[in-house]
Amino acid sequence: MQLRRAEPKDLAKLTQLMLAFSTEALAPLETQHIEEAAEPLLTENPLGAILVAQDEELLGYLVMSFGWGIESGGKEALIDEVYVSPRARNQGLGSALAELAIAHAKENGVKAIFLETEKPNDRVRKLYIRLGFEKEDSVWLRKKL
């Protein structure tokens, strides 16, 4: 098993995993939308990174973007998506990707990492709490532009 930062050569296989995730999350996205959103994160840049787990094929990914927050004291990270293919679940890949993301964030000077989970997803929240994340009472709002 290899954990690493995704590279441009991974785009096609990564897109297939992202399509599967969006369908499973009941928010299907188009291939072009995913590619345009993912491609900038496949090279070193200040926007963030996509981390992957693979053996002979990609088994899962984690998308992390960077921002800035006064309350956090500087650079922040947002874990935007975590997905492990159904055949590779319950093997610790989600934890391994999250731990890699935490290490990557520390290496990049991040002061705080944020993530969101769906209300009914108690199982994944337990994982994040084991990794040191704390539940907050903030309510996120969104406006699409």
SULGIKA-V52890 format. One record per residue. N is the residue number from 1. RES is the residue in three letters. PSI is psi in whole degrees, -180 to 180 (999 if undefined). D_FIRST is the distance of its C-alpha to the first C-alpha in Angstrom with 2 decimals. Layout:
n=(N N)
res=(RES RES)
psi=(PSI PSI)
d_first=(D_FIRST D_FIRST)
This chain:
n=(1 2 3 4 5 6 7 8 9 10 11 12 13 14 15 16 17 18 19 20 21 22 23 24 25 26 27 28 29 30 31 32 33 34 35 36 37 38 39 40 41 42 43 44 45 46 47 48 49 50 51 52 53 54 55 56 57 58 59 60 61 62 63 64 65 66 67 68 69 70 71 72 73 74 75 76 77 78 79 80 81 82 83 84 85 86 87 88 89 90 91 92 93 94 95 96 97 98 99 100 101 102 103 104 105 106 107 108 109 110 111 112 113 114 115 116 117 118 119 120 121 122 123 124 125 126 127 128 129 130 131 132 133 134 135 136 137 138 139 140 141 142 143 144 145)
res=(MET GLN LEU ARG ARG ALA GLU PRO LYS ASP LEU ALA LYS LEU THR GLN LEU MET LEU ALA PHE SER THR GLU ALA LEU ALA PRO LEU GLU THR GLN HIS ILE GLU GLU ALA ALA GLU PRO LEU LEU THR GLU ASN PRO LEU GLY ALA ILE LEU VAL ALA GLN ASP GLU GLU LEU LEU GLY TYR LEU VAL MET SER PHE GLY TRP GLY ILE GLU SER GLY GLY LYS GLU ALA LEU ILE ASP GLU VAL TYR VAL SER PRO ARG ALA ARG ASN GLN GLY LEU GLY SER ALA LEU ALA GLU LEU ALA ILE ALA HIS ALA LYS GLU ASN GLY VAL LYS ALA ILE PHE LEU GLU THR GLU LYS PRO ASN ASP ARG VAL ARG LYS LEU TYR ILE ARG LEU GLY PHE GLU LYS GLU ASP SER VAL TRP LEU ARG LYS LYS LEU)
psi=(132 134 130 172 137 152 165 -35 -16 -6 -48 -47 -37 -41 -40 -41 -40 -36 -42 -43 -48 -35 -45 -35 4 32 63 136 160 152 -47 -42 -47 -47 -42 -34 -37 -38 -44 -21 2 4 162 123 167 0 -32 -158 157 127 144 155 135 153 -111 -21 167 131 -22 169 162 131 128 129 158 148 -163 138 130 -47 -36 -15 21 -136 134 161 149 121 109 -43 143 129 135 132 148 -38 -16 7 160 32 8 8 -38 -45 -45 -42 -41 -41 -39 -40 -42 -45 -43 -41 -45 -44 -26 17 21 136 -28 145 134 155 164 152 159 145 -44 -2 63 -36 -47 -32 -38 -40 -50 -36 -40 -30 2 2 148 142 136 163 7 149 122 141 156 145 119 138 999)
d_first=(0.00 3.78 6.77 10.00 13.47 14.30 16.72 19.76 18.23 15.99 19.20 19.90 16.61 16.52 20.15 19.50 17.18 19.90 22.59 21.05 20.88 24.45 25.73 24.23 25.73 29.03 29.38 28.65 28.41 29.27 26.95 29.11 29.03 25.23 25.02 27.80 26.24 22.67 23.56 25.11 22.00 19.95 21.80 22.81 25.61 27.24 26.51 22.95 19.37 16.74 13.23 10.33 6.92 5.75 4.91 8.59 9.85 9.93 9.47 11.20 13.10 15.47 18.75 20.69 24.17 26.57 30.21 32.99 34.82 37.95 37.27 33.81 35.42 33.69 30.34 28.54 25.27 24.91 21.71 22.89 20.31 17.14 15.93 13.29 14.11 16.13 14.13 11.07 13.51 14.39 10.99 11.12 9.34 12.85 13.46 10.44 11.58 15.11 14.67 13.28 16.30 18.63 17.73 18.15 21.39 22.71 22.15 24.13 27.01 26.51 28.94 27.87 25.19 26.45 25.06 26.79 26.19 28.47 31.12 30.25 26.55 27.06 23.72 21.71 24.41 23.91 20.25 21.51 24.39 22.20 20.52 24.07 25.19 28.83 30.63 33.35 36.40 36.19 36.66 35.12 37.35 36.59 38.78 37.51 39.07)
